Amino acid sequence: MTLRYVLHPGWIRSKTDGQVHFIGSVALARCYGVPLRECVSARPGDSLKGPWPEGLVHLEPQYDGNYTL
């Protein structure tokens, strides 16, 4: 298994409806279209700068709903 992504689940206010939603790790991977087996999940609130191996792509909930890589 090769890790390529760090999922950062968390709360986000939707640009579309103005409501606050929690986006979990599985939903986040689906939004970005990345395989869950290539992901490691951070705890909500973990820093993007934390002790992550170099070269991993960090994925977060997006206010505007744009989940392109």
mmCIF file as gemmi writes it, N, C-alpha and C atoms, coordinates in Angstrom:
data_model
loop_
_atom_site.group_PDB
_atom_site.id
_atom_site.type_symbol
_atom_site.label_atom_id
_atom_site.label_alt_id
_atom_site.label_comp_id
_atom_site.label_asym_id
_atom_site.label_entity_id
_atom_site.label_seq_id
_atom_site.pdbx_PDB_ins_code
_atom_site.Cartn_x
_atom_site.Cartn_y
_atom_site.Cartn_z
_atom_site.occupancy
_atom_site.B_iso_or_equiv
_atom_site.pdbx_formal_charge
_atom_site.auth_seq_id
_atom_site.auth_asym_id
_atom_site.pdbx_PDB_model_num
ATOM 1 N N . MET Axp A 1 ? 0.852 -1.18 0 1 0 ? 1 A 1
ATOM 2 C CA . MET Axp A 1 ? 0 0 0 1 0 ? 1 A 1
ATOM 3 C C . MET Axp A 1 ? 0.897 1.241 0 1 0 ? 1 A 1
ATOM 4 N N . THR Axp A 2 ? 0.621 2.135 -0.905 1 0 ? 2 A 1
ATOM 5 C CA . THR Axp A 2 ? 1.361 3.384 -0.981 1 0 ? 2 A 1
ATOM 6 C C . THR Axp A 2 ? 0.467 4.522 -0.514 1 0 ? 2 A 1
ATOM 7 N N . LEU Axp A 3 ? 0.904 5.23 0.504 1 0 ? 3 A 1
ATOM 8 C CA . LEU Axp A 3 ? 0.145 6.387 0.974 1 0 ? 3 A 1
ATOM 9 C C . LEU Axp A 3 ? 0.459 7.576 0.086 1 0 ? 3 A 1
ATOM 10 N N . ARG Axp A 4 ? -0.578 8.249 -0.352 1 0 ? 4 A 1
ATOM 11 C CA . ARG Axp A 4 ? -0.394 9.418 -1.202 1 0 ? 4 A 1
ATOM 12 C C . ARG Axp A 4 ? -1.101 10.652 -0.661 1 0 ? 4 A 1
ATOM 13 N N . TYR Axp A 5 ? -2.116 10.446 0.193 1 0 ? 5 A 1
ATOM 14 C CA . TYR Axp A 5 ? -2.96 11.553 0.626 1 0 ? 5 A 1
ATOM 15 C C . TYR Axp A 5 ? -3.149 11.559 2.139 1 0 ? 5 A 1
ATOM 16 N N . VAL Axp A 6 ? -3.296 12.76 2.694 1 0 ? 6 A 1
ATOM 17 C CA . VAL Axp A 6 ? -3.689 12.923 4.092 1 0 ? 6 A 1
ATOM 18 C C . VAL Axp A 6 ? -5.058 13.58 4.076 1 0 ? 6 A 1
ATOM 19 N N . LEU Axp A 7 ? -6.042 12.905 4.614 1 0 ? 7 A 1
ATOM 20 C CA . LEU Axp A 7 ? -7.396 13.448 4.692 1 0 ? 7 A 1
ATOM 21 C C . LEU Axp A 7 ? -7.536 14.23 5.992 1 0 ? 7 A 1
ATOM 22 N N . HIS Axp A 8 ? -8.015 15.457 5.885 1 0 ? 8 A 1
ATOM 23 C CA . HIS Axp A 8 ? -8.231 16.306 7.054 1 0 ? 8 A 1
ATOM 24 C C . HIS Axp A 8 ? -9.735 16.566 7.187 1 0 ? 8 A 1
ATOM 25 N N . PRO Axp A 9 ? -10.455 15.643 7.849 1 0 ? 9 A 1
ATOM 26 C CA . PRO Axp A 9 ? -11.893 15.842 8.03 1 0 ? 9 A 1
ATOM 27 C C . PRO Axp A 9 ? -12.152 17.066 8.896 1 0 ? 9 A 1
ATOM 28 N N . GLY Axp A 10 ? -13.318 17.645 8.725 1 0 ? 10 A 1
ATOM 29 C CA . GLY Axp A 10 ? -13.644 18.792 9.561 1 0 ? 10 A 1
ATOM 30 C C . GLY Axp A 10 ? -14.937 19.473 9.157 1 0 ? 10 A 1
ATOM 31 N N . TRP Axp A 11 ? -15.214 20.544 9.865 1 0 ? 11 A 1
ATOM 32 C CA . TRP Axp A 11 ? -16.423 21.334 9.646 1 0 ? 11 A 1
ATOM 33 C C . TRP Axp A 11 ? -16.167 22.381 8.571 1 0 ? 11 A 1
ATOM 34 N N . ILE Axp A 12 ? -17.18 22.616 7.751 1 0 ? 12 A 1
ATOM 35 C CA . ILE Axp A 12 ? -17.076 23.623 6.696 1 0 ? 12 A 1
ATOM 36 C C . ILE Axp A 12 ? -18.452 24.234 6.463 1 0 ? 12 A 1
ATOM 37 N N . ARG Axp A 13 ? -18.485 25.537 6.241 1 0 ? 13 A 1
ATOM 38 C CA . ARG Axp A 13 ? -19.738 26.213 5.891 1 0 ? 13 A 1
ATOM 39 C C . ARG Axp A 13 ? -19.877 26.151 4.38 1 0 ? 13 A 1
ATOM 40 N N . SER Axp A 14 ? -20.987 25.65 3.933 1 0 ? 14 A 1
ATOM 41 C CA . SER Axp A 14 ? -21.231 25.495 2.511 1 0 ? 14 A 1
ATOM 42 C C . SER Axp A 14 ? -21.525 26.839 1.84 1 0 ? 14 A 1
ATOM 43 N N . LYS Axp A 15 ? -20.851 27.091 0.748 1 0 ? 15 A 1
ATOM 44 C CA . LYS Axp A 15 ? -21.115 28.3 -0.042 1 0 ? 15 A 1
ATOM 45 C C . LYS Axp A 15 ? -22.518 28.235 -0.643 1 0 ? 15 A 1
ATOM 46 N N . THR Axp A 16 ? -22.963 27.025 -0.946 1 0 ? 16 A 1
ATOM 47 C CA . THR Axp A 16 ? -24.25 26.84 -1.615 1 0 ? 16 A 1
ATOM 48 C C . THR Axp A 16 ? -25.441 27.125 -0.719 1 0 ? 16 A 1
ATOM 49 N N . ASP Axp A 17 ? -25.456 26.515 0.486 1 0 ? 17 A 1
ATOM 50 C CA . ASP Axp A 17 ? -26.634 26.669 1.344 1 0 ? 17 A 1
ATOM 51 C C . ASP Axp A 17 ? -26.352 27.408 2.652 1 0 ? 17 A 1
ATOM 52 N N . GLY Axp A 18 ? -25.09 27.759 2.904 1 0 ? 18 A 1
ATOM 53 C CA . GLY Axp A 18 ? -24.746 28.507 4.106 1 0 ? 18 A 1
ATOM 54 C C . GLY Axp A 18 ? -24.761 27.69 5.384 1 0 ? 18 A 1
ATOM 55 N N . GLN Axp A 19 ? -25.085 26.409 5.294 1 0 ? 19 A 1
ATOM 56 C CA . GLN Axp A 19 ? -25.131 25.561 6.47 1 0 ? 19 A 1
ATOM 57 C C . GLN Axp A 19 ? -23.747 24.993 6.762 1 0 ? 19 A 1
ATOM 58 N N . VAL Axp A 20 ? -23.551 24.615 8.021 1 0 ? 20 A 1
ATOM 59 C CA . VAL Axp A 20 ? -22.281 24.03 8.438 1 0 ? 20 A 1
ATOM 60 C C . VAL Axp A 20 ? -22.424 22.51 8.382 1 0 ? 20 A 1
ATOM 61 N N . HIS Axp A 21 ? -21.454 21.872 7.745 1 0 ? 21 A 1
ATOM 62 C CA . HIS Axp A 21 ? -21.469 20.417 7.571 1 0 ? 21 A 1
ATOM 63 C C . HIS Axp A 21 ? -20.14 19.839 8.044 1 0 ? 21 A 1
ATOM 64 N N . PHE Axp A 22 ? -20.204 18.631 8.622 1 0 ? 22 A 1
ATOM 65 C CA . PHE Axp A 22 ? -18.971 17.919 8.936 1 0 ? 22 A 1
ATOM 66 C C . PHE Axp A 22 ? -18.692 16.964 7.791 1 0 ? 22 A 1
ATOM 67 N N . ILE Axp A 23 ? -17.495 17.051 7.234 1 0 ? 23 A 1
ATOM 68 C CA . ILE Axp A 23 ? -17.08 16.158 6.162 1 0 ? 23 A 1
ATOM 69 C C . ILE Axp A 23 ? -16.073 15.181 6.756 1 0 ? 23 A 1
ATOM 70 N N . GLY Axp A 24 ? -16.468 13.926 6.856 1 0 ? 24 A 1
ATOM 71 C CA . GLY Axp A 24 ? -15.593 12.886 7.412 1 0 ? 24 A 1
ATOM 72 C C . GLY Axp A 24 ? -14.591 12.39 6.383 1 0 ? 24 A 1
ATOM 73 N N . SER Axp A 25 ? -13.719 11.515 6.816 1 0 ? 25 A 1
ATOM 74 C CA . SER Axp A 25 ? -12.65 11.006 5.959 1 0 ? 25 A 1
ATOM 75 C C . SER Axp A 25 ? -13.16 10.269 4.731 1 0 ? 25 A 1
ATOM 76 N N . VAL Axp A 26 ? -14.115 9.388 4.919 1 0 ? 26 A 1
ATOM 77 C CA . VAL Axp A 26 ? -14.633 8.61 3.789 1 0 ? 26 A 1
ATOM 78 C C . VAL Axp A 26 ? -15.306 9.533 2.777 1 0 ? 26 A 1
ATOM 79 N N . ALA Axp A 27 ? -16.117 10.457 3.262 1 0 ? 27 A 1
ATOM 80 C CA . ALA Axp A 27 ? -16.786 11.408 2.362 1 0 ? 27 A 1
ATOM 81 C C . ALA Axp A 27 ? -15.763 12.286 1.649 1 0 ? 27 A 1
ATOM 82 N N . LEU Axp A 28 ? -14.721 12.69 2.341 1 0 ? 28 A 1
ATOM 83 C CA . LEU Axp A 28 ? -13.682 13.532 1.761 1 0 ? 28 A 1
ATOM 84 C C . LEU Axp A 28 ? -12.958 12.796 0.63 1 0 ? 28 A 1
ATOM 85 N N . ALA Axp A 29 ? -12.609 11.535 0.861 1 0 ? 29 A 1
ATOM 86 C CA . ALA Axp A 29 ? -11.968 10.734 -0.187 1 0 ? 29 A 1
ATOM 87 C C . ALA Axp A 29 ? -12.885 10.603 -1.399 1 0 ? 29 A 1
ATOM 88 N N . ARG Axp A 30 ? -14.178 10.392 -1.152 1 0 ? 30 A 1
ATOM 89 C CA . ARG Axp A 30 ? -15.141 10.294 -2.256 1 0 ? 30 A 1
ATOM 90 C C . ARG Axp A 30 ? -15.236 11.606 -3.024 1 0 ? 30 A 1
ATOM 91 N N . CYS Axp A 31 ? -15.3 12.714 -2.296 1 0 ? 31 A 1
ATOM 92 C CA . CYS Axp A 31 ? -15.4 14.029 -2.958 1 0 ? 31 A 1
ATOM 93 C C . CYS Axp A 31 ? -14.222 14.261 -3.896 1 0 ? 31 A 1
ATOM 94 N N . TYR Axp A 32 ? -13.033 13.906 -3.443 1 0 ? 32 A 1
ATOM 95 C CA . TYR Axp A 32 ? -11.831 14.104 -4.252 1 0 ? 32 A 1
ATOM 96 C C . TYR Axp A 32 ? -11.617 12.986 -5.27 1 0 ? 32 A 1
ATOM 97 N N . GLY Axp A 33 ? -12.349 11.881 -5.125 1 0 ? 33 A 1
ATOM 98 C CA . GLY Axp A 33 ? -12.213 10.765 -6.052 1 0 ? 33 A 1
ATOM 99 C C . GLY Axp A 33 ? -10.909 10.002 -5.891 1 0 ? 33 A 1
ATOM 100 N N . VAL Axp A 34 ? -10.414 9.926 -4.662 1 0 ? 34 A 1
ATOM 101 C CA . VAL Axp A 34 ? -9.16 9.207 -4.417 1 0 ? 34 A 1
ATOM 102 C C . VAL Axp A 34 ? -9.461 7.9 -3.69 1 0 ? 34 A 1
ATOM 103 N N . PRO Axp A 35 ? -8.657 6.862 -3.955 1 0 ? 35 A 1
ATOM 104 C CA . PRO Axp A 35 ? -8.876 5.579 -3.278 1 0 ? 35 A 1
ATOM 105 C C . PRO Axp A 35 ? -8.554 5.682 -1.783 1 0 ? 35 A 1
ATOM 106 N N . LEU Axp A 36 ? -9.45 5.198 -0.972 1 0 ? 36 A 1
ATOM 107 C CA . LEU Axp A 36 ? -9.276 5.258 0.483 1 0 ? 36 A 1
ATOM 108 C C . LEU Axp A 36 ? -8.026 4.494 0.923 1 0 ? 36 A 1
ATOM 109 N N . ARG Axp A 37 ? -7.654 3.455 0.209 1 0 ? 37 A 1
ATOM 110 C CA . ARG Axp A 37 ? -6.472 2.663 0.578 1 0 ? 37 A 1
ATOM 111 C C . ARG Axp A 37 ? -5.177 3.449 0.408 1 0 ? 37 A 1
ATOM 112 N N . GLU Axp A 38 ? -5.219 4.584 -0.311 1 0 ? 38 A 1
ATOM 113 C CA . GLU Axp A 38 ? -4.032 5.426 -0.499 1 0 ? 38 A 1
ATOM 114 C C . GLU Axp A 38 ? -4.024 6.622 0.453 1 0 ? 38 A 1
ATOM 115 N N . CYS Axp A 39 ? -4.917 6.591 1.445 1 0 ? 39 A 1
ATOM 116 C CA . CYS Axp A 39 ? -5.091 7.729 2.344 1 0 ? 39 A 1
ATOM 117 C C . CYS Axp A 39 ? -4.786 7.356 3.788 1 0 ? 39 A 1
ATOM 118 N N . VAL Axp A 40 ? -4.354 8.368 4.518 1 0 ? 40 A 1
ATOM 119 C CA . VAL Axp A 40 ? -4.268 8.287 5.96 1 0 ? 40 A 1
ATOM 120 C C . VAL Axp A 40 ? -5.138 9.433 6.465 1 0 ? 40 A 1
ATOM 121 N N . SER Axp A 41 ? -5.831 9.198 7.547 1 0 ? 41 A 1
ATOM 122 C CA . SER Axp A 41 ? -6.75 10.213 8.054 1 0 ? 41 A 1
ATOM 123 C C . SER Axp A 41 ? -6.178 10.914 9.274 1 0 ? 41 A 1
ATOM 124 N N . ALA Axp A 42 ? -6.18 12.233 9.211 1 0 ? 42 A 1
ATOM 125 C CA . ALA Axp A 42 ? -5.784 13.045 10.363 1 0 ? 42 A 1
ATOM 126 C C . ALA Axp A 42 ? -6.984 13.164 11.295 1 0 ? 42 A 1
ATOM 127 N N . ARG Axp A 43 ? -6.7 13.488 12.535 1 0 ? 43 A 1
ATOM 128 C CA . ARG Axp A 43 ? -7.791 13.782 13.456 1 0 ? 43 A 1
ATOM 129 C C . ARG Axp A 43 ? -8.268 15.198 13.188 1 0 ? 43 A 1
ATOM 130 N N . PRO Axp A 44 ? -9.558 15.467 13.38 1 0 ? 44 A 1
ATOM 131 C CA . PRO Axp A 44 ? -10.032 16.841 13.193 1 0 ? 44 A 1
ATOM 132 C C . PRO Axp A 44 ? -9.196 17.81 14.023 1 0 ? 44 A 1
ATOM 133 N N . GLY Axp A 45 ? -8.733 18.857 13.396 1 0 ? 45 A 1
ATOM 134 C CA . GLY Axp A 45 ? -7.929 19.863 14.07 1 0 ? 45 A 1
ATOM 135 C C . GLY Axp A 45 ? -6.431 19.635 13.971 1 0 ? 45 A 1
ATOM 136 N N . ASP Axp A 46 ? -5.992 18.463 13.46 1 0 ? 46 A 1
ATOM 137 C CA . ASP Axp A 46 ? -4.55 18.223 13.28 1 0 ? 46 A 1
ATOM 138 C C . ASP Axp A 46 ? -3.99 19.217 12.275 1 0 ? 46 A 1
ATOM 139 N N . SER Axp A 47 ? -2.786 19.645 12.523 1 0 ? 47 A 1
ATOM 140 C CA . SER Axp A 47 ? -2.129 20.632 11.672 1 0 ? 47 A 1
ATOM 141 C C . SER Axp A 47 ? -1.741 20.045 10.33 1 0 ? 47 A 1
ATOM 142 N N . LEU Axp A 48 ? -1.83 20.884 9.304 1 0 ? 48 A 1
ATOM 143 C CA . LEU Axp A 48 ? -1.338 20.491 7.98 1 0 ? 48 A 1
ATOM 144 C C . LEU Axp A 48 ? 0.177 20.374 7.994 1 0 ? 48 A 1
ATOM 145 N N . LYS Axp A 49 ? 0.807 21.106 8.91 1 0 ? 49 A 1
ATOM 146 C CA . LYS Axp A 49 ? 2.264 21.13 8.971 1 0 ? 49 A 1
ATOM 147 C C . LYS Axp A 49 ? 2.829 20.049 9.879 1 0 ? 49 A 1
ATOM 148 N N . GLY Axp A 50 ? 1.942 19.283 10.49 1 0 ? 50 A 1
ATOM 149 C CA . GLY Axp A 50 ? 2.367 18.277 11.465 1 0 ? 50 A 1
ATOM 150 C C . GLY Axp A 50 ? 3.461 17.354 10.965 1 0 ? 50 A 1
ATOM 151 N N . PRO Axp A 51 ? 3.737 16.339 11.695 1 0 ? 51 A 1
ATOM 152 C CA . PRO Axp A 51 ? 4.825 15.426 11.341 1 0 ? 51 A 1
ATOM 153 C C . PRO Axp A 51 ? 4.421 14.432 10.244 1 0 ? 51 A 1
ATOM 154 N N . TRP Axp A 52 ? 4.023 14.951 9.104 1 0 ? 52 A 1
ATOM 155 C CA . TRP Axp A 52 ? 3.62 14.104 7.987 1 0 ? 52 A 1
ATOM 156 C C . TRP Axp A 52 ? 4.823 13.818 7.094 1 0 ? 52 A 1
ATOM 157 N N . PRO Axp A 53 ? 4.898 12.616 6.523 1 0 ? 53 A 1
ATOM 158 C CA . PRO Axp A 53 ? 5.972 12.338 5.565 1 0 ? 53 A 1
ATOM 159 C C . PRO Axp A 53 ? 5.878 13.308 4.38 1 0 ? 53 A 1
ATOM 160 N N . GLU Axp A 54 ? 7.001 13.688 3.861 1 0 ? 54 A 1
ATOM 161 C CA . GLU Axp A 54 ? 7.02 14.61 2.725 1 0 ? 54 A 1
ATOM 162 C C . GLU Axp A 54 ? 6.409 13.95 1.496 1 0 ? 54 A 1
ATOM 163 N N . GLY Axp A 55 ? 5.829 14.78 0.639 1 0 ? 55 A 1
ATOM 164 C CA . GLY Axp A 55 ? 5.294 14.311 -0.623 1 0 ? 55 A 1
ATOM 165 C C . GLY Axp A 55 ? 3.833 13.91 -0.597 1 0 ? 55 A 1
ATOM 166 N N . LEU Axp A 56 ? 3.216 13.885 0.581 1 0 ? 56 A 1
ATOM 167 C CA . LEU Axp A 56 ? 1.802 13.542 0.651 1 0 ? 56 A 1
ATOM 168 C C . LEU Axp A 56 ? 0.965 14.768 0.307 1 0 ? 56 A 1
ATOM 169 N N . VAL Axp A 57 ? -0.163 14.535 -0.357 1 0 ? 57 A 1
ATOM 170 C CA . VAL Axp A 57 ? -1.078 15.61 -0.709 1 0 ? 57 A 1
ATOM 171 C C . VAL Axp A 57 ? -2.126 15.713 0.398 1 0 ? 57 A 1
ATOM 172 N N . HIS Axp A 58 ? -2.306 16.906 0.93 1 0 ? 58 A 1
ATOM 173 C CA . HIS Axp A 58 ? -3.267 17.144 2.005 1 0 ? 58 A 1
ATOM 174 C C . HIS Axp A 58 ? -4.603 17.57 1.411 1 0 ? 58 A 1
ATOM 175 N N . LEU Axp A 59 ? -5.664 16.89 1.819 1 0 ? 59 A 1
ATOM 176 C CA . LEU Axp A 59 ? -6.996 17.152 1.291 1 0 ? 59 A 1
ATOM 177 C C . LEU Axp A 59 ? -7.919 17.601 2.422 1 0 ? 59 A 1
ATOM 178 N N . GLU Axp A 60 ? -8.584 18.724 2.202 1 0 ? 60 A 1
ATOM 179 C CA . GLU Axp A 60 ? -9.471 19.313 3.209 1 0 ? 60 A 1
ATOM 180 C C . GLU Axp A 60 ? -10.839 19.593 2.603 1 0 ? 60 A 1
ATOM 181 N N . PRO Axp A 61 ? -11.879 19.743 3.463 1 0 ? 61 A 1
ATOM 182 C CA . PRO Axp A 61 ? -13.17 20.184 2.954 1 0 ? 61 A 1
ATOM 183 C C . PRO Axp A 61 ? -13.033 21.559 2.294 1 0 ? 61 A 1
ATOM 184 N N . GLN Axp A 62 ? -13.769 21.761 1.226 1 0 ? 62 A 1
ATOM 185 C CA . GLN Axp A 62 ? -13.677 23.001 0.453 1 0 ? 62 A 1
ATOM 186 C C . GLN Axp A 62 ? -14.976 23.796 0.527 1 0 ? 62 A 1
ATOM 187 N N . TYR Axp A 63 ? -14.864 25.043 0.891 1 0 ? 63 A 1
ATOM 188 C CA . TYR Axp A 63 ? -16.003 25.958 1.007 1 0 ? 63 A 1
ATOM 189 C C . TYR Axp A 63 ? -16.799 26.037 -0.286 1 0 ? 63 A 1
ATOM 190 N N . ASP Axp A 64 ? -16.098 26.099 -1.414 1 0 ? 64 A 1
ATOM 191 C CA . ASP Axp A 64 ? -16.777 26.3 -2.7 1 0 ? 64 A 1
ATOM 192 C C . ASP Axp A 64 ? -17.19 24.994 -3.371 1 0 ? 64 A 1
ATOM 193 N N . GLY Axp A 65 ? -16.894 23.847 -2.743 1 0 ? 65 A 1
ATOM 194 C CA . GLY Axp A 65 ? -17.285 22.567 -3.314 1 0 ? 65 A 1
ATOM 195 C C . GLY Axp A 65 ? -16.389 22.106 -4.442 1 0 ? 65 A 1
ATOM 196 N N . ASN Axp A 66 ? -15.285 22.783 -4.678 1 0 ? 66 A 1
ATOM 197 C CA . ASN Axp A 66 ? -14.361 22.39 -5.75 1 0 ? 66 A 1
ATOM 198 C C . ASN Axp A 66 ? -13.385 21.346 -5.193 1 0 ? 66 A 1
ATOM 199 N N . TYR Axp A 67 ? -13.589 20.101 -5.57 1 0 ? 67 A 1
ATOM 200 C CA . TYR Axp A 67 ? -12.763 19.016 -5.075 1 0 ? 67 A 1
ATOM 201 C C . TYR Axp A 67 ? -11.886 18.415 -6.165 1 0 ? 67 A 1
ATOM 202 N N . THR Axp A 68 ? -11.398 19.252 -7.056 1 0 ? 68 A 1
ATOM 203 C CA . THR Axp A 68 ? -10.455 18.763 -8.051 1 0 ? 68 A 1
ATOM 204 C C . THR Axp A 68 ? -9.064 18.77 -7.439 1 0 ? 68 A 1
ATOM 205 N N . LEU Axp A 69 ? -8.254 17.806 -7.833 1 0 ? 69 A 1
ATOM 206 C CA . LEU Axp A 69 ? -6.891 17.726 -7.33 1 0 ? 69 A 1
ATOM 207 C C . LEU Axp A 69 ? -5.993 18.702 -8.059 1 0 ? 69 A 1
